[in-house]
């Protein structure tokens, strides 16, 4: 479970860092997707920590 979440996070992070700025719309989509995914991961971690 944690390996999958961490792997997805790393994958999205690296694709976000390696993205090309040829298409501004795609760039905006990838960055917003990255932030949404990061917030979701943070929320899941908080829920797992707060609710034993």
C-alpha positions, -999 to +999 in steps of 0.1 A: +000+000+000+026+025+011+050+014-016+023+021-042+015+055-028+052+065-026+059+051-061+030+071-076+041+102-057+077+098-071+064+092-106+042+122-106+070+143-090+096+133-116+071+137-145+063+172-131+100+181-129+108+167-164+078+182-182+084+203-213+071+238-215+061+235-252+023+235-244+013+260-216-021+242-212-005+208-207+020+224-183-009+239-163-027+206-163+003+186-151+012+211-124-024+212-111-026+174-112+006+172-093-006+196-065-040+178-063-022+144-060+001+158-033-028+172-013-046+139-016-016+120-003-012+145+025-049+141+034-047+103+033-016+103+056-033+127+080-064+105+081-044+073+087-024+091+115-054+107+132-078+077+130-060+046+143 
